[in-house]
Structures are given as C-alpha cells and as structure tokens.
Amino acid sequence: MSTRRPHRVATRRPVRPGAPAPDTLTTVDLDEEGWLLSAATGRPVRADRLTRYLAERLVPPARATDIIVYVHGWRTGPDSAVRSAQRLLALMDRQRTARAALYPGLRERYVPWTVVVRWPSSSLITPGGYGKIRKRAHAMSAPGSGYAPHVLGHLLGYLHTERGDPADRTLRTRGGQYLHLVGHSFGGRFLCEAVGRAADTEKGGTLGWSTTAHPSRPFTVDTLTVLQMAAPTEAFTSLFERLRPGPLGHTSPVGGPLVFTHSRHDRATGFWHLVRERKPGIGHSGMRLTRAGAGLAPNDVWTTRLLRADTPYPHTSLDHAFVNIDASWRYRSTRINPVGAHSDFYHPETAHLLLSLADHSRPGRP
C-alpha cells in the first residue's frame, strides 16, 4: 500500500437548533484511494484491524430502528457532509411529524441512526473540476487499485451482521434494524460498487418487498437511493451489471428497490457529463438497461414522478428492482447556478420519498 499523507481531522461544528441529536449520527472517512482513515489519528486503518475499528465506531443507540448509510457527492467537505446528512434527517423528521398518516409502518416507532461516509470530493466548480472528481471516484472504486468498494462492503457486511434480521424482531431490539443506503452524485458509484462486493452473511427475511433473492446471496440492503447519480445512463448494463437480478433473483445483497432521481435541470450530469463520457448521466436522464439479461429486460425499469409531500406513494410504484424518479418539477435550482439542479434535493418531497421507502420495507406493508 502506498504511503499516504496524514489526514486532517475535521472539527465538528455545533448542531444548529432543530437538527437531529448528536448521537443519531457518526462518520467514517476515506482517503483518495478509498481506504479507511482513523478518526483519532487521520491515518489509514490497518487491514487486519478493519473489523475492530468498525466495531468501535459503528455503535448505534439501542433505540435506533433504521440505519442509514449516507455517502455525499461532489464538492462536499467533511463538515459539509455532516451538515448535508443532518439537513436530510431534519427534513424527514418534519415530514413524518406533519404527515404521519402517510407512513403507517413507521407509526409505532422510527428512530434513524446515520453513518456519514466522507471522501475527498473538493474541486473547482467547473467542467474540469467535475472531470477531476469523476476520475477520482472511478479510481477509488476501480478493481485492483481502488479500496472504496472493499471498505464500504466490509462496513455493510458488518452492519448487517450486527443488526440481525429485522423481519423477526422489528422495532424492538438492536437486532431488528433496517438498512438504507442513500448517496448523492459520485457517492452513488461507491454505494453501488460496495453493494456488489458486500460479504455474504446469514440469510435475512423478505420484508415488505417482492423482489426475490438468489439462494446463494442473502438480503442485506433494504433500500438503495441515489440522488442525481453521476454515472452513465447505461451503467447498470456494464459498470454495475452485477446489481441486475438473475433468473433466481438478486445475486447482490439487496432486498428492495434501487431508486434513482433525475432532473433535466441537472447541468453537471447533463451537459458536463455528456462532454466527458459522450452520454448524459443518470442524474439528468435516469438509468436504463440497453439489453435484456437472464432475469431482467430493459422494460423492467419502472419510471414514475417525484410525488408531492402530501401524496402517498403506492406500493406498486416503488416495488421494482429499478425505479427512476423524475424530479424535474422540483429539482430545478437557478439558471445562474453552473451545475443547475445537481444538488437541489433538499426538499420535503425528497424526505417523503425516503420515508415512503422505509415504510414500505416493513413486513405487512402494504
């Protein structure tokens, strides 16, 4: 492993009024090669101590019912990553408080605990800066050289083993927690790679989704949502083909839908991505399958609109292997913003989508 420079440990800023309590969130940090950094020293964690480090770092409170792993996107520093996650959690809390009837599966108790994965994504807000981080994100995930999928896969496998089977002990003990992945921009690349490489664990339950699992791969992730993903529209035909279900179900540890928002007002994954990769990104045009696989055809990608915060999502609109969410009406930003709607997802409607996915994951739903 190459020599790395010491990593500056970010100072945590005070939580603003109305934000989630401090014990609802923790952080893990990756370097430019995707390797895990110690929060105490800022130096790489030894490979033989990964599990021990995660066991010390990832300790959700006993009252937590859902674990959210959040990976930020482009141009987000360490402190900004924490604030971004807090902002989403606050939106979800307000949405659930104001419209509890929309989420009957969360009525008894819903206490999320969030792991924020931070990585070096800073650059100029220019097409060149976008290209720089695109190359870095690829290098951090590339087979044989990038460690991010290995480290995150290790993290996901650890979380799954510790949380147990939520279908058996729903909302009662630490062993009955749901696992949701949320990524933004390039962070979605890391999540998709990590899911594909997550370690085998004991068999889990089917929860509220109809998607079946291959006998050799258990369920690990209950939902995966990527906001404005910075990857080619055809990435799941090539780069992430392992996430496509086979004839017997998912061969990756996924138990629910893979959901992707997109907006035609996203310039970063629109024009800038088009220049770099000769095709728009998922965050601009949605994902698509260009050829049929053993267990999934191109028309098996479901498409729907981002719904208003007071409109319930039918179970049938989310219960698919892949779901494109057209958010163009809400994710708009301004014309003077060079990246357009790329980061314009802090809305009650986004919270509504995430809560609806958590709600439909529960046994007995719909």
RODO-2510 file (C-alpha; in nm, 4 decimals, decimal comma):
residues 366
     n   res          X          Y          Z
     1     m     0,0000     0,0000     0,0000
     2     s     0,1349     0,3417    -0,0890
     3     t     0,2413     0,5989     0,1692
     4     r    -0,0319     0,8489     0,2459
     5     r    -0,0143     1,1943     0,3905
     6     p    -0,1756     1,2471     0,7324
     7     h    -0,5410     1,3386     0,7037
     8     r    -0,6680     1,6499     0,8761
     9     v    -0,9395     1,5549     1,1189
    10     a    -1,2307     1,7934     1,0742
    11     t    -1,3638     1,9838     1,3736
    12     r    -1,7311     1,9146     1,4309
    13     r    -1,9353     2,2339     1,4316
    14     p    -2,2204     2,2854     1,6775
    15     v    -2,5503     2,1391     1,5630
    16     r    -2,7972     2,4085     1,4715
    17     p    -3,1341     2,4287     1,6510
    18     g    -3,3847     2,1767     1,5183
    19     a    -3,1162     1,9406     1,3849
    20     p    -3,1043     1,5738     1,4927
    21     a    -2,9397     1,4859     1,8241
    22     p    -2,5613     1,4231     1,8081
    23     d    -2,5942     1,0526     1,8933
    24     t    -2,8047     0,9912     1,5811
    25     l    -2,5005     1,0248     1,3555
    26     t    -2,1406     0,9091     1,3205
    27     t    -1,8784     0,9436     1,0477
    28     v    -1,6216     0,7319     0,8664
    29     d    -1,3560     0,8812     0,6394
    30     l    -1,1878     0,7527     0,3228
    31     d    -0,8678     0,8783     0,1603
    32     e    -0,8080     0,9365    -0,2129
    33     e    -0,7584     0,5646    -0,2690
    34     g    -1,0770     0,4751    -0,0834
    35     w    -0,9061     0,3365     0,2266
    36     l    -1,0488     0,3863     0,5753
    37     l    -0,8917     0,6562     0,7934
    38     s    -0,8826     0,6588     1,1711
    39     a    -1,0934     0,9329     1,3290
    40     a    -0,8381     0,9633     1,6089
    41     t    -0,5186     0,9908     1,4046
    42     g    -0,6276     1,0641     1,0480
    43     r    -0,4065     0,7792     0,9295
    44     p    -0,5064     0,4640     0,7404
    45     v    -0,6515     0,1845     0,9499
    46     r    -0,4532    -0,1358     0,9182
    47     a    -0,6251    -0,4001     0,7060
    48     d    -0,6227    -0,6537     0,9879
    49     r    -0,7967    -0,4034     1,2183
    50     l    -1,0867    -0,3030     0,9931
    51     t    -1,3456    -0,5118     1,1748
    52     r    -1,2242    -0,3993     1,5168
    53     y    -1,2282    -0,0342     1,4116
    54     l    -1,5808    -0,0617     1,2693
    55     a    -1,6980    -0,2373     1,5859
    56     e    -1,5710     0,0565     1,7913
    57     r    -1,7001     0,3224     1,5523
    58     l    -2,0376     0,1851     1,4472
    59     v    -2,2369     0,1579     1,7668
    60     p    -2,5968     0,2741     1,7126
    61     p    -2,8050     0,3618     2,0177
    62     a    -3,0320     0,0824     2,1382
    63     r    -3,3419     0,2829     2,0444
    64     a    -3,2452     0,3059     1,6740
    65     t    -3,4817     0,1288     1,4333
    66     d    -3,3230     0,2167     1,0971
    67     i    -2,9606     0,2526     0,9893
    68     i    -2,8916     0,4985     0,7073
    69     v    -2,5557     0,4976     0,5309
    70     y    -2,5146     0,8323     0,3545
    71     v    -2,2359     0,8962     0,1007
    72     h    -2,2067     1,2569    -0,0142
    73     g    -2,1300     1,3776    -0,3628
    74     w    -1,9125     1,6283    -0,5430
    75     r    -1,7692     1,9422    -0,3757
    76     t    -1,8585     1,8436    -0,0199
    77     g    -1,6060     1,8904     0,2598
    78     p    -1,6040     1,6911     0,5856
    79     d    -1,8137     1,9409     0,7814
    80     s    -2,0486     1,9973     0,4865
    81     a    -2,1075     1,6224     0,4594
    82     v    -2,2290     1,6123     0,8196
    83     r    -2,4496     1,9175     0,7674
    84     s    -2,5927     1,7647     0,4495
    85     a    -2,6934     1,4477     0,6342
    86     q    -2,8358     1,6494     0,9232
    87     r    -3,0381     1,8578     0,6813
    88     l    -3,1913     1,5484     0,5223
    89     l    -3,2662     1,3951     0,8623
    90     a    -3,4309     1,7173     0,9784
    91     l    -3,6472     1,7257     0,6631
    92     m    -3,7500     1,3654     0,7238
    93     d    -3,8348     1,4363     1,0871
    94     r    -4,0518     1,7345     0,9973
    95     q    -4,2226     1,5458     0,7160
    96     r    -4,3040     1,2462     0,9355
    97     t    -4,4280     1,4697     1,2178
    98     a    -4,6520     1,6714     0,9872
    99     r    -4,7868     1,3793     0,7805
   100     a    -4,7602     1,0694     0,9987
   101     a    -5,0667     0,9110     0,8367
   102     l    -4,8681     0,8631     0,5143
   103     y    -4,6332     0,6183     0,6890
   104     p    -4,8371     0,3640     0,8862
   105     g    -4,5422     0,1252     0,9020
   106     l    -4,3431     0,3884     1,0938
   107     r    -4,6252     0,4797     1,3306
   108     e    -4,5068     0,2676     1,6236
   109     r    -4,1519     0,3988     1,6231
   110     y    -3,8997     0,5319     1,3754
   111     v    -3,5567     0,6367     1,5017
   112     p    -3,2889     0,6587     1,2300
   113     w    -2,9187     0,6355     1,3028
   114     t    -2,6896     0,7591     1,0264
   115     v    -2,3377     0,6720     0,9155
   116     v    -2,1910     0,9514     0,7018
   117     v    -1,9163     0,8299     0,4685
   118     r    -1,6821     1,1175     0,3841
   119     w    -1,4324     1,1209     0,0981
   120     p    -1,2165     1,3890    -0,0716
   121     s    -1,4526     1,5390    -0,3309
   122     s    -1,3484     1,9052    -0,3379
   123     s    -1,2617     2,0746    -0,6678
   124     l    -1,3346     2,3857    -0,8691
   125     i    -1,6972     2,4254    -0,9747
   126     t    -1,6046     2,3927    -1,3423
   127     p    -1,6310     2,1191    -1,6049
   128     g    -1,2626     2,0487    -1,5402
   129     g    -1,3243     2,0187    -1,1670
   130     y    -1,6144     1,7838    -1,2299
   131     g    -1,3925     1,5719    -1,4546
   132     k    -1,1210     1,5603    -1,1894
   133     i    -1,3553     1,4204    -0,9252
   134     r    -1,5123     1,1839    -1,1780
   135     k    -1,1668     1,0341    -1,2345
   136     r    -1,1011     1,0201    -0,8605
   137     a    -1,4328     0,8481    -0,7887
   138     h    -1,3548     0,5936    -1,0592
   139     a    -1,0022     0,5394    -0,9245
   140     m    -1,1336     0,4926    -0,5698
   141     s    -1,3648     0,2174    -0,6960
   142     a    -1,1560     0,0623    -0,9747
   143     p    -1,0852    -0,3125    -0,9388
   144     g    -0,7282    -0,3789    -0,8322
   145     s    -0,6492    -0,0218    -0,7284
   146     g    -0,9465     0,1384    -0,5517
   147     y    -1,0364     0,0343    -0,1989
   148     a    -1,3714     0,2129    -0,1505
   149     p    -1,5919    -0,0840    -0,2524
   150     h    -1,3894    -0,3187    -0,0309
   151     v    -1,4057    -0,0877     0,2715
   152     l    -1,7724     0,0006     0,2260
   153     g    -1,8609    -0,3594     0,1525
   154     h    -1,6886    -0,4523     0,4782
   155     l    -1,8887    -0,1793     0,6528
   156     l    -2,2192    -0,3007     0,5082
   157     g    -2,1434    -0,6612     0,5934
   158     y    -2,0578    -0,5615     0,9499
   159     l    -2,3753    -0,3570     0,9905
   160     h    -2,5886    -0,6402     0,8539
   161     t    -2,4340    -0,8979     1,0857
   162     e    -2,4834    -0,6746     1,3882
   163     r    -2,8404    -0,5716     1,3118
   164     g    -2,9725    -0,9243     1,2639
   165     d    -3,2991    -0,9953     1,0860
   166     p    -3,5496    -0,7084     1,1136
   167     a    -3,8300    -0,9346     0,9921
   168     d    -3,8002    -1,1308     1,3162
   169     r    -3,7552    -0,8515     1,5701
   170     t    -3,8947    -0,5436     1,4062
   171     l    -3,8621    -0,2206     1,6061
   172     r    -3,7854    -0,3981     1,9324
   173     t    -3,4142    -0,4538     1,9732
   174     r    -3,0867    -0,3513     1,8145
   175     g    -3,1086    -0,6783     1,6257
   176     g    -3,4142    -0,5599     1,4363
   177     q    -3,2909    -0,2638     1,2340
   178     y    -3,3428    -0,1820     0,8687
   179     l    -3,0537    -0,0794     0,6461
   180     h    -3,0994     0,2007     0,3911
   181     l    -2,8309     0,3404     0,1613
   182     v    -2,8511     0,6982     0,0357
   183     g    -2,5961     0,8509    -0,1976
   184     h    -2,5585     1,1728    -0,3902
   185     s    -2,3751     1,2228    -0,7187
   186     f    -2,0456     1,0286    -0,7224
   187     g    -2,1297     0,8872    -0,3809
   188     g    -2,3813     0,6658    -0,5593
   189     r    -2,0964     0,4989    -0,7500
   190     f    -1,9337     0,3939    -0,4242
   191     l    -2,2588     0,2571    -0,2868
   192     c    -2,3354     0,0507    -0,5949
   193     e    -1,9826    -0,0900    -0,6020
   194     a    -1,9986    -0,1643    -0,2294
   195     v    -2,3275    -0,3498    -0,2552
   196     g    -2,1824    -0,5676    -0,5271
   197     r    -1,8856    -0,6603    -0,3105
   198     a    -2,0526    -0,6841     0,0323
   199     a    -1,9654    -1,0010     0,2185
   200     d    -2,2037    -1,2951     0,2482
   201     t    -2,3957    -1,3011     0,5740
   202     e    -2,6682    -1,5079     0,7263
   203     k    -2,9962    -1,5290     0,5432
   204     g    -3,2423    -1,2475     0,6094
   205     g    -3,6151    -1,2005     0,5543
   206     t    -3,8018    -1,0690     0,2540
   207     l    -3,9536    -0,7760     0,4434
   208     g    -4,2093    -0,5741     0,2501
   209     w    -4,0646    -0,6145    -0,0991
   210     s    -4,1495    -0,8760    -0,3588
   211     t    -3,8008    -0,8898    -0,5117
   212     t    -3,6562    -1,2362    -0,4600
   213     a    -3,3005    -1,3217    -0,3640
   214     h    -3,0774    -1,5791    -0,5234
   215     p    -3,0305    -1,8730    -0,2809
   216     s    -2,6567    -1,8034    -0,2605
   217     r    -2,6949    -1,4355    -0,1643
   218     p    -2,8905    -1,3134     0,1378
   219     f    -3,0671    -0,9815     0,1725
   220     t    -2,8502    -0,7108     0,3238
   221     v    -2,9768    -0,3758     0,1963
   222     d    -3,3452    -0,2927     0,2320
   223     t    -3,3380     0,0143     0,0069
   224     l    -3,0771     0,1978    -0,2015
   225     t    -3,1491     0,5526    -0,3202
   226     v    -2,9132     0,7673    -0,5256
   227     l    -2,9935     1,1348    -0,5681
   228     q    -2,8695     1,2740    -0,9016
   229     m    -2,6211     0,9944    -0,9693
   230     a    -2,3007     1,0850    -1,1562
   231     a    -2,2718     0,7718    -1,3701
   232     p    -2,3616     0,6943    -1,7322
   233     t    -2,7252     0,6157    -1,8036
   234     e    -2,6246     0,2651    -1,9160
   235     a    -2,4035     0,1935    -1,6120
   236     f    -2,6222    -0,0976    -1,4994
   237     t    -2,5672    -0,2742    -1,8291
   238     s    -2,1897    -0,2589    -1,7864
   239     l    -2,0266    -0,0989    -1,4809
   240     f    -2,2873    -0,2199    -1,2285
   241     e    -2,4173    -0,5242    -1,4148
   242     r    -2,3702    -0,7355    -1,1015
   243     l    -2,6640    -0,5463    -0,9461
   244     r    -2,9057    -0,6784    -1,2072
   245     p    -3,1171    -0,9679    -1,0764
   246     g    -3,0698    -1,3095    -1,2360
   247     p    -3,3381    -1,5714    -1,3086
   248     l    -3,3484    -1,6689    -0,9390
   249     g    -3,3422    -1,3143    -0,8018
   250     h    -3,0767    -1,0724    -0,6775
   251     t    -2,7226    -1,2059    -0,6691
   252     s    -2,6081    -0,8960    -0,4794
   253     p    -2,7193    -0,8392    -0,1196
   254     v    -3,0233    -0,6252    -0,1999
   255     g    -3,3694    -0,6852    -0,0613
   256     g    -3,5524    -0,3867    -0,2022
   257     p    -3,5556    -0,1391    -0,4900
   258     l    -3,2669     0,0597    -0,6317
   259     v    -3,4095     0,4113    -0,6742
   260     f    -3,2596     0,6959    -0,8794
   261     t    -3,3777     1,0559    -0,9002
   262     h    -3,3115     1,2614    -1,2112
   263     s    -3,3828     1,6127    -1,3341
   264     r    -3,3399     1,7638    -1,6786
   265     h    -3,2182     2,0774    -1,4980
   266     d    -2,9063     1,8982    -1,3663
   267     r    -2,6251     2,0500    -1,5729
   268     a    -2,3445     1,8575    -1,4036
   269     t    -2,4815     1,5170    -1,5063
   270     g    -2,6305     1,6657    -1,8198
   271     f    -2,4052     1,8751    -2,0432
   272     w    -2,0847     1,8338    -1,8379
   273     h    -2,1245     1,4558    -1,8193
   274     l    -2,2138     1,4447    -2,1881
   275     v    -1,8867     1,6188    -2,2757
   276     r    -1,6816     1,3823    -2,0612
   277     e    -1,8486     1,0479    -2,1409
   278     r    -2,0389     1,1212    -2,4638
   279     k    -2,3697     1,0465    -2,2956
   280     p    -2,5684     1,2129    -2,0178
   281     g    -2,5590     1,0892    -1,6609
   282     i    -2,8287     0,9133    -1,4606
   283     g    -2,8901     1,2311    -1,2596
   284     h    -3,0035     1,4046    -1,5790
   285     s    -3,1817     1,1340    -1,7785
   286     g    -3,2387     0,8379    -1,5457
   287     m    -3,0904     0,4906    -1,5731
   288     r    -3,1724     0,2433    -1,8469
   289     l    -3,0966    -0,1119    -1,9457
   290     t    -2,9894    -0,1401    -2,3084
   291     r    -3,0158    -0,5163    -2,3364
   292     a    -3,2047    -0,7967    -2,1725
   293     g    -3,0354    -1,0045    -1,9065
   294     a    -3,1118    -1,3525    -1,7785
   295     g    -3,3657    -1,2204    -1,5316
   296     l    -3,4441    -0,8622    -1,6341
   297     a    -3,5455    -0,6911    -1,9568
   298     p    -3,4992    -0,3226    -2,0490
   299     n    -3,8668    -0,2500    -1,9896
   300     d    -3,8374    -0,3781    -1,6311
   301     v    -3,7068    -0,0383    -1,5230
   302     w    -4,0028     0,1387    -1,3640
   303     t    -4,0433     0,5143    -1,4113
   304     t    -4,2541     0,7483    -1,2011
   305     r    -4,2551     1,1098    -1,0830
   306     l    -4,1361     1,2544    -0,7560
   307     l    -4,4631     1,2996    -0,5700
   308     r    -4,5674     1,5991    -0,3651
   309     a    -4,5103     1,5758     0,0068
   310     d    -4,8795     1,5159     0,0794
   311     t    -4,9357     1,2445    -0,1855
   312     p    -4,8784     0,8800    -0,0848
   313     y    -4,6596     0,6505    -0,2936
   314     p    -4,8496     0,3346    -0,3876
   315     h    -4,6524     0,0228    -0,3013
   316     t    -4,6677    -0,0786    -0,6672
   317     s    -4,4837     0,2377    -0,7762
   318     l    -4,1748     0,1526    -0,5701
   319     d    -4,1777    -0,2279    -0,5592
   320     h    -3,9441    -0,2901    -0,8544
   321     a    -3,5793    -0,3864    -0,8996
   322     f    -3,5020    -0,0427    -1,0519
   323     v    -3,7065     0,2761    -1,0149
   324     n    -3,6423     0,6045    -1,1967
   325     i    -3,7871     0,9076    -1,0189
   326     d    -3,8337     1,2120    -1,2436
   327     a    -3,7828     1,5090    -1,0117
   328     s    -3,7571     1,7764    -1,2822
   329     w    -4,0562     1,9683    -1,1484
   330     r    -3,8927     2,0069    -0,8039
   331     y    -3,5148     1,9809    -0,8548
   332     r    -3,4587     2,2981    -1,0556
   333     s    -3,2121     2,5343    -0,8789
   334     t    -3,1432     2,8586    -1,0706
   335     r    -3,0153     2,9463    -1,4149
   336     i    -2,7095     3,1197    -1,2721
   337     n    -2,6003     2,8061    -1,0851
   338     p    -2,3365     2,6426    -1,3090
   339     v    -2,4354     2,2893    -1,2026
   340     g    -2,8088     2,3552    -1,2133
   341     a    -3,0179     2,1166    -1,0059
   342     h    -2,7342     1,8770    -0,9254
   343     s    -2,7541     1,9471    -0,5506
   344     d    -3,1076     2,0829    -0,5347
   345     f    -3,2610     1,7894    -0,3471
   346     y    -3,3176     1,9370    -0,0007
   347     h    -3,6953     1,9415    -0,0241
   348     p    -3,9826     1,7837     0,1714
   349     e    -4,0527     1,5706    -0,1360
   350     t    -3,7127     1,4020    -0,1022
   351     a    -3,7836     1,3290     0,2626
   352     h    -4,1229     1,1911     0,1600
   353     l    -3,9589     0,9524    -0,0880
   354     l    -3,7062     0,8243     0,1682
   355     l    -3,9731     0,7798     0,4356
   356     s    -4,2012     0,6007     0,1918
   357     l    -3,9250     0,3547     0,1068
   358     a    -3,8606     0,2901     0,4767
   359     d    -4,2345     0,2487     0,5366
   360     h    -4,2856     0,0003     0,2522
   361     s    -3,9865    -0,2044     0,3760
   362     r    -4,1817    -0,3098     0,6827
   363     p    -4,3399    -0,6571     0,6983
   364     g    -4,7121    -0,6483     0,6386
   365     r    -4,6940    -0,3486     0,4064
   366     p    -4,8855    -0,2579     0,2033
***
